[in-house]
Amino acid sequence: MSDLYTKRLRGLVRTCGENLGLSLREGVYYFAVGPQFETPAEIRAMRILGADAVGMSTVTEALTCGHMGMDLIALSLISNMAAGVLDQPVTGEEVDETGRRSAADFSALIREIVSRLE
């Protein structure tokens, strides 16, 4: 599991993002059980552990795929700043609005990636 996301697919995603003029970043994803937003204290602890992003999905599916020997890449749309980062609470409405604003670019990225898969 130490090389779960393959270099080939990570490179493909980077290339597709560049072709579309999108700003993509790689980082450490911290899995939170949910379904609630994290507290500011939890976010501080996750930062200490090296988290760049926090979410409630992806990891269980990625582990299953990894155990099956599949080539794998994970993409996350960061939809909100974590609790305690800004002086305002995290809301579901903020998450939904970010998703709506980003849907076209994210969909274009997925289409571009799929069109280049071998």
N, CA, C and O atoms as a DFTB+ gen file, in Angstrom:
472 C
 N C O
     1  1       0.810      -1.207       0.000
     2  2       0.000       0.000       0.000
     3  2       0.853       1.270       0.000
     4  3       0.315       2.377      -0.045
     5  1       2.161       1.118       0.049
     6  2       3.013       2.312       0.124
     7  2       3.083       3.073      -1.191
     8  3       3.491       4.234      -1.207
     9  1       2.691       2.440      -2.297
    10  2       2.683       3.116      -3.600
    11  2       1.323       2.901      -4.252
    12  3       1.228       2.464      -5.398
    13  1       0.282       3.215      -3.503
    14  2      -1.082       2.907      -3.922
    15  2      -1.481       3.628      -5.203
    16  3      -2.104       3.036      -6.084
    17  1      -1.124       4.903      -5.305
    18  2      -1.488       5.695      -6.480
    19  2      -0.307       5.684      -7.438
    20  3       0.742       6.254      -7.136
    21  1      -0.466       5.046      -8.580
    22  2       0.655       4.781      -9.472
    23  2       1.220       6.058     -10.090
    24  3       0.495       7.015     -10.363
    25  1       2.536       6.043     -10.302
    26  2       3.216       7.192     -10.911
    27  2       2.670       7.467     -12.305
    28  3       2.512       8.624     -12.696
    29  1       2.382       6.413     -13.052
    30  2       1.864       6.582     -14.413
    31  2       0.548       7.361     -14.395
    32  3       0.380       8.314     -15.156
    33  1      -0.368       6.964     -13.543
    34  2      -1.661       7.650     -13.496
    35  2      -1.535       9.047     -12.897
    36  3      -2.231       9.965     -13.330
    37  1      -0.666       9.223     -11.918
    38  2      -0.451      10.567     -11.364
    39  2       0.095      11.494     -12.444
    40  3      -0.315      12.650     -12.542
    41  1       1.015      10.986     -13.248
    42  2       1.551      11.783     -14.349
    43  2       0.487      12.110     -15.378
    44  3       0.438      13.229     -15.891
    45  1      -0.362      11.148     -15.683
    46  2      -1.450      11.370     -16.631
    47  2      -2.380      12.471     -16.136
    48  3      -2.764      13.353     -16.904
    49  1      -2.739      12.422     -14.876
    50  2      -3.632      13.436     -14.310
    51  2      -2.975      14.814     -14.355
    52  3      -3.625      15.801     -14.700
    53  1      -1.700      14.883     -14.010
    54  2      -0.982      16.170     -14.081
    55  2      -1.016      16.736     -15.496
    56  3      -1.302      17.917     -15.695
    57  1      -0.719      15.880     -16.482
    58  2      -0.722      16.314     -17.882
    59  2      -2.103      16.795     -18.303
    60  3      -2.227      17.840     -18.942
    61  1      -3.131      16.050     -17.956
    62  2      -4.503      16.438     -18.314
    63  2      -4.876      17.767     -17.661
    64  3      -5.477      18.626     -18.306
    65  1      -4.528      17.940     -16.405
    66  2      -4.807      19.199     -15.718
    67  2      -4.108      20.365     -16.382
    68  3      -4.705      21.425     -16.570
    69  1      -2.840      20.178     -16.740
    70  2      -2.095      21.239     -17.430
    71  2      -2.736      21.569     -18.766
    72  3      -2.869      22.741     -19.117
    73  1      -3.135      20.544     -19.518
    74  2      -3.772      20.767     -20.817
    75  2      -5.054      21.581     -20.694
    76  3      -5.402      22.343     -21.596
    77  1      -5.747      21.419     -19.586
    78  2      -7.005      22.138     -19.361
    79  2      -6.803      23.458     -18.622
    80  3      -7.763      24.196     -18.397
    81  1      -5.574      23.759     -18.246
    82  2      -5.289      24.996     -17.515
    83  2      -5.783      24.977     -16.082
    84  3      -6.087      26.025     -15.511
    85  1      -5.864      23.794     -15.500
    86  2      -6.353      23.664     -14.128
    87  2      -5.192      23.633     -13.148
    88  3      -4.110      23.141     -13.468
    89  1      -5.418      24.153     -11.969
    90  2      -4.423      24.136     -10.899
    91  2      -4.667      22.905     -10.031
    92  3      -5.590      22.885      -9.216
    93  1      -3.837      21.882     -10.209
    94  2      -3.968      20.646      -9.439
    95  2      -2.807      20.537      -8.465
    96  3      -1.703      21.007      -8.737
    97  1      -3.071      19.914      -7.336
    98  2      -2.027      19.717      -6.331
    99  2      -2.061      18.280      -5.832
   100  3      -3.118      17.654      -5.770
   101  1      -0.900      17.775      -5.482
   102  2      -0.807      16.469      -4.832
   103  2      -0.555      16.698      -3.357
   104  3       0.089      17.674      -2.970
   105  1      -1.061      15.802      -2.542
   106  2      -0.841      15.962      -1.118
   107  2      -1.270      14.738      -0.342
   108  3      -1.593      13.693      -0.908
   109  1      -1.265      14.895       0.960
   110  2      -1.641      13.822       1.881
   111  2      -3.110      13.994       2.257
   112  3      -3.521      15.040       2.759
   113  1      -3.886      12.949       2.005
   114  2      -5.323      12.945       2.289
   115  2      -5.548      12.224       3.614
   116  3      -5.144      11.072       3.778
   117  1      -6.182      12.892       4.537
   118  2      -6.484      12.313       5.846
   119  2      -7.944      11.869       5.843
   120  3      -8.842      12.673       5.588
   121  1      -8.175      10.605       6.123
   122  2      -9.522      10.043       6.134
   123  2     -10.180      10.260       7.489
   124  3      -9.653       9.838       8.519
   125  1     -11.328      10.917       7.483
   126  2     -12.136      11.112       8.688
   127  2     -13.426      10.311       8.524
   128  3     -13.986      10.239       7.430
   129  1     -13.881       9.726       9.595
   130  2     -15.034       8.840       9.520
   131  2     -16.311       9.579       9.140
   132  3     -17.080       9.075       8.321
   133  1     -16.563      10.757       9.708
   134  2     -17.784      11.483       9.395
   135  2     -19.002      10.828      10.025
   136  3     -18.841       9.888      10.804
   137  1     -20.189      11.272       9.730
   138  2     -20.546      12.203       8.668
   139  2     -20.545      13.674       9.085
   140  3     -21.178      14.491       8.417
   141  1     -19.875      14.022      10.133
   142  2     -19.857      15.423      10.568
   143  2     -18.542      16.084      10.158
   144  3     -17.541      15.407       9.921
   145  1     -18.559      17.427      10.077
   146  2     -17.324      18.158       9.817
   147  2     -16.408      18.032      11.032
   148  3     -16.870      17.838      12.157
   149  1     -15.121      18.143      10.791
   150  2     -14.130      18.013      11.849
   151  2     -14.136      19.261      12.727
   152  3     -14.550      20.335      12.291
   153  1     -13.679      19.111      13.951
   154  2     -13.548      20.259      14.850
   155  2     -12.215      20.960      14.579
   156  3     -11.309      20.356      14.006
   157  1     -12.086      22.225      14.985
   158  2     -10.790      22.904      14.836
   159  2      -9.644      22.139      15.505
   160  3      -8.537      22.102      14.968
   161  1      -9.893      21.533      16.660
   162  2      -8.843      20.763      17.343
   163  2      -8.427      19.547      16.518
   164  3      -7.239      19.236      16.424
   165  1      -9.385      18.871      15.930
   166  2      -9.053      17.724      15.080
   167  2      -8.229      18.165      13.871
   168  3      -7.274      17.491      13.486
   169  1      -8.597      19.285      13.280
   170  2      -7.850      19.799      12.124
   171  2      -6.416      20.130      12.523
   172  3      -5.486      19.825      11.776
   173  1      -6.220      20.748      13.686
   174  2      -4.853      21.039      14.149
   175  2      -4.047      19.750      14.295
   176  3      -2.881      19.697      13.901
   177  1      -4.662      18.717      14.858
   178  2      -3.974      17.433      15.023
   179  2      -3.645      16.808      13.667
   180  3      -2.558      16.261      13.482
   181  1      -4.569      16.888      12.734
   182  2      -4.341      16.322      11.405
   183  2      -3.207      17.047      10.684
   184  3      -2.412      16.424       9.980
   185  1      -3.136      18.356      10.863
   186  2      -2.022      19.118      10.273
   187  2      -0.690      18.649      10.833
   188  3       0.276      18.477      10.089
   189  1      -0.636      18.441      12.143
   190  2       0.597      17.961      12.777
   191  2       1.011      16.621      12.170
   192  3       2.201      16.349      12.007
   193  1       0.038      15.797      11.842
   194  2       0.312      14.489      11.245
   195  2       0.629      14.575       9.755
   196  3       0.948      13.560       9.135
   197  1       0.546      15.778       9.168
   198  2       0.931      15.953       7.773
   199  2      -0.197      16.042       6.775
   200  3       0.051      16.005       5.570
   201  1      -1.430      16.159       7.235
   202  2      -2.565      16.219       6.316
   203  2      -2.575      17.516       5.521
   204  3      -2.377      18.603       6.064
   205  1      -2.811      17.373       4.217
   206  2      -3.035      18.523       3.343
   207  2      -4.521      18.712       3.073
   208  3      -4.980      19.829       2.833
   209  1      -5.263      17.621       3.114
   210  2      -6.701      17.645       2.870
   211  2      -7.345      16.585       3.754
   212  3      -6.715      15.591       4.119
   213  1      -8.599      16.813       4.089
   214  2      -9.342      15.893       4.948
   215  2     -10.659      15.577       4.264
   216  3     -11.299      16.462       3.696
   217  1     -11.063      14.322       4.317
   218  2     -12.332      13.953       3.718
   219  2     -12.903      12.692       4.328
   220  3     -12.249      11.999       5.108
   221  1     -14.146      12.412       3.950
   222  2     -14.870      11.280       4.510
   223  2     -15.074      10.163       3.491
   224  3     -15.901       9.276       3.704
   225  1     -14.338      10.196       2.402
   226  2     -14.514       9.175       1.370
   227  2     -13.150       8.749       0.847
   228  3     -12.118       9.125       1.404
   229  1     -13.150       7.984      -0.196
   230  2     -11.966       7.647      -0.987
   231  2     -11.117       6.526      -0.393
   232  3     -10.776       5.578      -1.100
   233  1     -10.775       6.612       0.870
   234  2      -9.763       5.710       1.427
   235  2     -10.218       4.255       1.436
   236  3      -9.456       3.383       1.019
   237  1     -11.410       3.969       1.889
   238  2     -11.835       2.563       1.949
   239  2     -11.894       1.957       0.550
   240  3     -11.513       0.804       0.350
   241  1     -12.374       2.741      -0.418
   242  2     -12.427       2.267      -1.799
   243  2     -11.022       2.062      -2.353
   244  3     -10.755       1.067      -3.028
   245  1     -10.119       3.010      -2.066
   246  2      -8.742       2.914      -2.556
   247  2      -8.044       1.685      -1.980
   248  3      -7.333       0.981      -2.697
   249  1      -8.242       1.429      -0.708
   250  2      -7.628       0.248      -0.097
   251  2      -8.150      -1.038      -0.727
   252  3      -7.380      -1.967      -0.974
   253  1      -9.438      -1.095      -0.984
   254  2     -10.017      -2.275      -1.630
   255  2      -9.403      -2.483      -3.006
   256  3      -9.006      -3.596      -3.350
   257  1      -9.323      -1.417      -3.792
   258  2      -8.728      -1.511      -5.131
   259  2      -7.263      -1.912      -5.052
   260  3      -6.792      -2.718      -5.854
   261  1      -6.546      -1.354      -4.091
   262  2      -5.141      -1.704      -3.917
   263  2      -4.949      -3.169      -3.594
   264  3      -4.039      -3.807      -4.123
   265  1      -5.795      -3.714      -2.729
   266  2      -5.699      -5.135      -2.387
   267  2      -6.046      -6.022      -3.576
   268  3      -5.636      -7.182      -3.628
   269  1      -6.796      -5.484      -4.524
   270  2      -7.140      -6.238      -5.729
   271  2      -6.074      -6.090      -6.809
   272  3      -6.189      -6.691      -7.877
   273  1      -5.032      -5.293      -6.541
   274  2      -3.950      -5.123      -7.501
   275  2      -4.259      -4.173      -8.641
   276  3      -3.588      -4.206      -9.673
   277  1      -5.251      -3.339      -8.473
   278  2      -5.642      -2.410      -9.538
   279  2      -4.711      -1.201      -9.587
   280  3      -4.220      -0.741      -8.557
   281  1      -4.475      -0.689     -10.805
   282  2      -3.842       0.617     -10.944
   283  2      -4.860       1.642     -10.480
   284  3      -6.049       1.523     -10.773
   285  1      -4.393       2.645      -9.758
   286  2      -5.340       3.506      -9.066
   287  2      -4.849       4.940      -8.996
   288  3      -3.657       5.206      -8.845
   289  1      -5.790       5.846      -9.109
   290  2      -5.550       7.268      -8.844
   291  2      -6.775       7.779      -8.085
   292  3      -7.892       7.312      -8.310
   293  1      -6.564       8.716      -7.209
   294  2      -7.682       9.323      -6.478
   295  2      -7.679      10.817      -6.751
   296  3      -6.631      11.462      -6.724
   297  1      -8.843      11.353      -7.011
   298  2      -9.018      12.787      -7.214
   299  2     -10.004      13.296      -6.184
   300  3     -11.015      12.650      -5.908
   301  1      -9.712      14.442      -5.624
   302  2     -10.627      15.057      -4.662
   303  2     -10.852      16.502      -5.049
   304  3      -9.908      17.221      -5.377
   305  1     -12.086      16.920      -5.012
   306  2     -12.430      18.323      -5.184
   307  2     -12.513      18.916      -3.783
   308  3     -13.406      18.565      -3.011
   309  1     -11.601      19.798      -3.457
   310  2     -11.606      20.416      -2.129
   311  2     -12.739      21.437      -2.109
   312  3     -12.709      22.428      -2.840
   313  1     -13.726      21.188      -1.275
   314  2     -14.957      21.975      -1.333
   315  2     -15.118      22.984      -0.205
   316  3     -16.061      23.775      -0.219
   317  1     -14.216      22.972       0.773
   318  2     -14.329      23.943       1.865
   319  2     -13.019      24.004       2.636
   320  3     -12.225      23.063       2.630
   321  1     -12.819      25.122       3.289
   322  2     -11.701      25.247       4.218
   323  2     -12.124      24.569       5.518
   324  3     -13.273      24.689       5.942
   325  1     -11.214      23.875       6.130
   326  2     -11.523      23.105       7.331
   327  2     -11.891      24.008       8.500
   328  3     -11.530      25.184       8.540
   329  1     -12.607      23.436       9.435
   330  2     -13.016      24.160      10.642
   331  2     -11.799      24.747      11.341
   332  3     -10.792      24.067      11.542
   333  1     -11.904      26.014      11.706
   334  2     -10.826      26.683      12.413
   335  2      -9.821      27.375      11.512
   336  3      -9.006      28.162      11.993
   337  1      -9.861      27.097      10.207
   338  2      -8.942      27.755       9.273
   339  2      -9.402      29.183       9.017
   340  3      -8.591      30.109       8.982
   341  1     -10.695      29.353       8.840
   342  2     -11.296      30.674       8.665
   343  2     -12.111      31.021       9.906
   344  3     -12.402      30.154      10.730
   345  1     -12.472      32.275      10.028
   346  2     -13.272      32.710      11.183
   347  2     -14.766      32.544      10.950
   348  3     -15.563      33.351      11.427
   349  1     -15.144      31.518      10.230
   350  2     -16.555      31.241       9.981
   351  2     -16.753      29.734      10.010
   352  3     -15.830      28.982       9.696
   353  1     -17.940      29.287      10.380
   354  2     -18.177      27.843      10.444
   355  2     -18.272      27.228       9.047
   356  3     -18.626      27.904       8.080
   357  1     -17.955      25.954       8.961
   358  2     -18.126      25.203       7.722
   359  2     -19.600      24.841       7.603
   360  3     -20.226      24.427       8.578
   361  1     -20.148      24.998       6.405
   362  2     -21.559      24.662       6.200
   363  2     -21.718      23.729       5.009
   364  3     -20.899      23.724       4.089
   365  1     -22.772      22.950       5.045
   366  2     -23.102      22.092       3.913
   367  2     -23.401      22.901       2.666
   368  3     -23.117      22.462       1.552
   369  1     -23.976      24.087       2.851
   370  2     -24.282      24.948       1.709
   371  2     -23.004      25.378       0.992
   372  3     -22.965      25.434      -0.237
   373  1     -21.959      25.681       1.766
   374  2     -20.666      26.058       1.177
   375  2     -20.117      24.908       0.328
   376  3     -19.637      25.121      -0.786
   377  1     -20.192      23.710       0.857
   378  2     -19.714      22.531       0.142
   379  2     -20.501      22.351      -1.153
   380  3     -19.912      22.124      -2.210
   381  1     -21.825      22.450      -1.078
   382  2     -22.673      22.292      -2.261
   383  2     -22.370      23.356      -3.314
   384  3     -22.277      23.043      -4.501
   385  1     -22.218      24.597      -2.892
   386  2     -21.954      25.691      -3.826
   387  2     -20.611      25.506      -4.526
   388  3     -20.506      25.731      -5.732
   389  1     -19.597      25.103      -3.792
   390  2     -18.290      24.853      -4.408
   391  2     -18.395      23.740      -5.437
   392  3     -17.803      23.829      -6.513
   393  1     -19.135      22.706      -5.120
   394  2     -19.351      21.618      -6.072
   395  2     -20.018      22.099      -7.343
   396  3     -19.611      21.722      -8.442
   397  1     -21.038      22.930      -7.204
   398  2     -21.727      23.468      -8.385
   399  2     -20.781      24.323      -9.229
   400  3     -20.757      24.201     -10.454
   401  1     -20.003      25.190      -8.573
   402  2     -19.082      26.076      -9.304
   403  2     -17.975      25.308     -10.013
   404  3     -17.482      25.742     -11.054
   405  1     -17.588      24.175      -9.457
   406  2     -16.442      23.431      -9.979
   407  2     -16.828      22.271     -10.889
   408  3     -15.953      21.626     -11.466
   409  1     -18.101      21.999     -11.026
   410  2     -18.556      20.802     -11.738
   411  2     -18.057      20.736     -13.178
   412  3     -17.621      19.674     -13.624
   413  1     -18.109      21.824     -13.902
   414  2     -17.710      21.794     -15.316
   415  2     -16.226      21.475     -15.462
   416  3     -15.854      20.629     -16.275
   417  1     -15.375      22.140     -14.685
   418  2     -13.932      21.881     -14.760
   419  2     -13.597      20.464     -14.311
   420  3     -12.778      19.788     -14.934
   421  1     -14.231      20.015     -13.234
   422  2     -13.941      18.673     -12.721
   423  2     -14.394      17.619     -13.725
   424  3     -13.696      16.630     -13.950
   425  1     -15.557      17.829     -14.324
   426  2     -16.056      16.897     -15.341
   427  2     -15.138      16.866     -16.555
   428  3     -14.866      15.799     -17.107
   429  1     -14.660      18.041     -16.971
   430  2     -13.738      18.101     -18.107
   431  2     -12.458      17.331     -17.799
   432  3     -11.927      16.633     -18.662
   433  1     -11.966      17.457     -16.577
   434  2     -10.760      16.732     -16.184
   435  2     -10.998      15.225     -16.244
   436  3     -10.165      14.491     -16.776
   437  1     -12.102      14.764     -15.717
   438  2     -12.413      13.330     -15.738
   439  2     -12.510      12.834     -17.178
   440  3     -11.958      11.786     -17.512
   441  1     -13.206      13.579     -18.029
   442  2     -13.331      13.176     -19.436
   443  2     -11.964      13.099     -20.111
   444  3     -11.690      12.165     -20.864
   445  1     -11.114      14.077     -19.841
   446  2      -9.773      14.101     -20.433
   447  2      -8.952      12.899     -19.959
   448  3      -8.261      12.267     -20.757
   449  1      -9.024      12.590     -18.689
   450  2      -8.279      11.442     -18.153
   451  2      -8.767      10.148     -18.795
   452  3      -7.966       9.346     -19.274
   453  1     -10.077       9.949     -18.802
   454  2     -10.645       8.710     -19.341
   455  2     -10.298       8.556     -20.821
   456  3     -10.025       7.447     -21.281
   457  1     -10.306       9.649     -21.561
   458  2     -10.011       9.566     -22.995
   459  2      -8.567       9.151     -23.272
   460  3      -8.251       8.697     -24.371
   461  1      -7.694       9.305     -22.282
   462  2      -6.274       8.977     -22.470
   463  2      -5.855       7.669     -21.804
   464  3      -4.692       7.275     -21.894
   465  1      -6.770       7.010     -21.153
   466  2      -6.424       5.736     -20.511
   467  2      -6.158       4.668     -21.564
   468  3      -6.818       4.619     -22.602
   469  1      -5.189       3.823     -21.278
   470  2      -4.835       2.733     -22.204
   471  2      -5.487       1.449     -21.779
   472  3      -5.309       0.421     -22.432
